[in-house]
Amino acid sequence: MIFGPPGSGKSTLATKLSQLKGIPVYHLDKIYMSAGWKKRNFDHFLADLKEILTKDEWIVDGNGRDTLEMRYQLADIAIYCHPPLTKCIY
């Protein structure tokens, strides 16, 4: 699992790790939001995320505090991206 502040490179790192290791990547923003960046029903989002987390291999990037502990408990590795704030803003 990869988490950290907005603009810290979570999605970029997740995509590169996925390409390097051949592990599927799932971006929380894409799971939680529907067309037009509208929030999905939280229960539907949670069901989809739980299904992903039952797979043998996955990379999930995003913050989603409501699901952070669940992902942390099931992850083999947790990566916290924390570059300087000025780099995130840039």
C-alpha positions as CSV (number, residue, x, y, z in Angstrom):
1,M,0.0,0.0,0.0
2,I,1.2,3.5,-0.8
3,F,-0.1,6.6,1.0
4,G,0.9,10.2,1.6
5,P,-0.2,13.8,1.0
6,P,-1.7,14.9,-2.3
7,G,1.0,15.5,-4.9
8,S,3.6,13.3,-3.2
9,G,3.9,10.9,-6.1
10,K,1.8,8.0,-4.8
11,S,0.2,7.2,-8.1
12,T,3.4,7.5,-10.1
13,L,5.2,5.2,-7.7
14,A,2.4,2.7,-7.7
15,T,2.3,2.6,-11.5
16,K,6.1,2.2,-11.8
17,L,6.1,-0.6,-9.2
18,S,3.2,-2.3,-11.0
19,Q,5.1,-2.2,-14.3
20,L,8.3,-3.4,-12.6
21,K,6.8,-6.2,-10.6
22,G,3.8,-7.2,-12.7
23,I,1.5,-6.6,-9.8
24,P,-1.9,-5.0,-10.5
25,V,-2.3,-1.4,-9.3
26,Y,-5.5,0.1,-8.0
27,H,-5.9,3.8,-7.4
28,L,-8.4,4.7,-4.6
29,D,-9.5,7.8,-6.4
30,K,-10.6,5.7,-9.4
31,I,-12.4,3.2,-7.2
32,Y,-14.1,5.9,-5.1
33,M,-15.1,8.3,-7.8
34,S,-17.4,7.6,-10.7
35,A,-17.7,9.4,-14.1
36,G,-17.4,13.2,-13.7
37,W,-15.5,12.8,-10.4
38,K,-18.7,12.2,-8.4
39,K,-18.4,10.3,-5.2
40,R,-19.8,6.7,-5.3
41,N,-21.9,5.2,-2.6
42,F,-19.4,4.4,0.2
43,D,-20.7,0.9,0.8
44,H,-20.3,0.1,-2.9
45,F,-16.8,1.5,-2.8
46,L,-16.0,-0.5,0.3
47,A,-17.3,-3.7,-1.2
48,D,-15.1,-3.2,-4.3
49,L,-12.0,-2.4,-2.2
50,K,-12.5,-5.5,0.0
51,E,-12.7,-7.6,-3.1
52,I,-9.4,-6.1,-4.3
53,L,-7.8,-6.8,-1.0
54,T,-8.7,-10.5,-1.1
55,K,-6.4,-10.9,-4.1
56,D,-3.0,-12.5,-3.7
57,E,-1.2,-9.4,-5.0
58,W,-2.2,-5.8,-5.2
59,I,-0.8,-2.3,-5.1
60,V,-3.3,0.2,-3.7
61,D,-2.4,3.9,-3.6
62,G,-4.3,6.7,-1.9
63,N,-5.2,8.1,1.5
64,G,-8.7,7.2,2.3
65,R,-8.5,7.4,6.0
66,D,-11.7,5.3,6.4
67,T,-9.9,2.3,4.9
68,L,-6.3,3.0,5.9
69,E,-6.3,0.6,8.8
70,M,-7.9,-2.2,6.8
71,R,-5.4,-1.8,4.0
72,Y,-2.5,-1.6,6.5
73,Q,-3.5,-4.9,8.2
74,L,-3.6,-6.7,4.9
75,A,-0.5,-5.2,3.2
76,D,2.9,-6.8,3.1
77,I,4.6,-3.5,2.7
78,A,3.4,0.1,3.5
79,I,5.1,3.0,1.8
80,Y,4.5,6.5,3.1
81,C,5.5,9.2,0.5
82,H,6.5,12.3,2.3
83,P,8.4,14.8,0.1
84,P,8.8,18.4,1.1
85,L,5.5,20.4,1.0
86,T,6.9,22.7,-1.7
87,K,7.5,19.7,-4.0
88,C,3.9,18.5,-3.5
89,I,2.5,21.9,-4.3
90,Y,4.7,22.2,-7.4
